[in-house]
Amino acid sequence: MTQTAPAFRNVPYMGVIFVVTEAMKLGFRNGHPDWSNLGQGQPEIGEMEGAPPRIRSVELTESDAAYGPLEGTDELREAIAAHYNRLFRQGKKSQYTAANVSVASGGRLALTRAAAALSDGAIGYQCPDYTAYEDLFNAHLHRMQPVDLWGKEENGFALTSQELRAAAQEHGLQGFLFSNPCNPTGTVVQGDELAAYVATARETGMALLSDEFYSHFIFSGKGDGPFKPGTGPVSSASYIEDVEKDPVMIFDGLTKNYRYPGWRIGWVVGPSEMVENTARTASAIDGGPSRLAQRAALQVLEPARADQETDALREVFCAKRNVMIERLSALGVRFPKPSESTFYCWGSLEGLPAPFNDGMSFFRKALEHRVLTVPGEFFDVNPGKVRKGTSPFKQWMRFSFGPPMDNMQAGLDRLEQMLRQG
């Protein structure tokens, strides 16, 4: 790439952005009726069966023209604290307050703030995981030592609680960053395993940085058969003993669970001192979130409305998940641990005939059929590119069932046609 301004470094596209950019060269645009985006990182955003009507308006007030607090408005922070207490802290002595919450303009920004506030030292992460983590670490390589931790394929690449504790002790981890539920694998650490994760943080002092943006996309089942919608969300918040002492930072927002990605409302929930530190970094990074978007968010988190939305979410997305797993499996894509969360299926292409057994080749061929997918190697988080050679996820692919059912089915039809034509 020609560098027209030598003062600037060449910044590569993140995985999904690369996919969309390449597709646009062939005529793709968001919402194009002739394309199916099975690579998209957002859920369908329109009206949905069983869900409350979409919020389509909010009235501007004079105060919306002013800067807001770096940590977010008191009203929204109180609403988020009440939301967590209602869902995960009922009957527990220790409860969240507004002081335990900081709001940011999206999840990546909330994570960026937290990374800027972390102490120097070793930070663990699982692999594969969310593509943006690599750039997040790259910005702090002069003072952080990222430690890649690898789970087993049969466990959906998630670390067992024993593996996490051993790594925390062996590497002296200052923190552990992971998406749970996991993007891209659809694996979710829950129950006793998640409780043990939190216990490791409590007992070792390691900060547990739990990215929970898909926490309501929970499906239940076993084996290769159809799954059912889960009974509710999963969060580390359920297993915290003292919200002020347990070093657990939870990241979430309206982006995925409530299907308002464009509003750019994310938050972090944790011990008040840690939360306040992350908010202070906003003075240099972003200046604080929009007052207008925060007022709109208050409607989304009204208890009855929020529960109706997330109940419908699990019903609709579980149905799409079952269709995608069944159809891709029939085409020869292998799922060692079928998705139990998110709106992604993480499959191995190794059993497909060449050239479709390579992620990038499959991706390029699928574009010719007006279908977007995301090659697995983009989720090989490798800060500083210290690991050399071929990615272990070169033959993996992330397929998204984020689009509406009819559009997703059209994309699967085209992939079937592609593989039959060879």
Secondary structure as UniProt FT lines:
FT   TURN            6..7
FT   HELIX           15..24
FT   TURN            25..27
FT   TURN            30..31
FT   TURN            33..34
FT   STRAND          36..37
FT   TURN            38..39
FT   TURN            49..50
FT   HELIX           62..65
FT   TURN            70..71
FT   HELIX           74..88
FT   TURN            90..91
FT   HELIX           98..100
FT   STRAND          101..104
FT   HELIX           107..117
FT   STRAND          121..126
FT   HELIX           132..138
FT   TURN            139..143
FT   STRAND          144..149
FT   HELIX           153..155
FT   TURN            156..157
FT   HELIX           161..171
FT   STRAND          175..179
FT   TURN            183..185
FT   HELIX           191..204
FT   STRAND          207..211
FT   TURN            213..216
FT   STRAND          218..220
FT   TURN            223..224
FT   STRAND          228..229
FT   HELIX           236..239
FT   TURN            243..245
FT   STRAND          248..253
FT   TURN            255..258
FT   HELIX           261..263
FT   STRAND          266..269
FT   HELIX           272..280
FT   HELIX           282..285
FT   HELIX           291..300
FT   HELIX           303..330
FT   TURN            331..332
FT   TURN            342..343
FT   STRAND          344..348
FT   TURN            350..351
FT   TURN            354..357
FT   HELIX           359..368
FT   TURN            369..370
FT   STRAND          371..372
FT   STRAND          374..375
FT   HELIX           376..379
FT   HELIX           383..385
FT   TURN            392..395
FT   STRAND          396..400
FT   HELIX           405..421
//
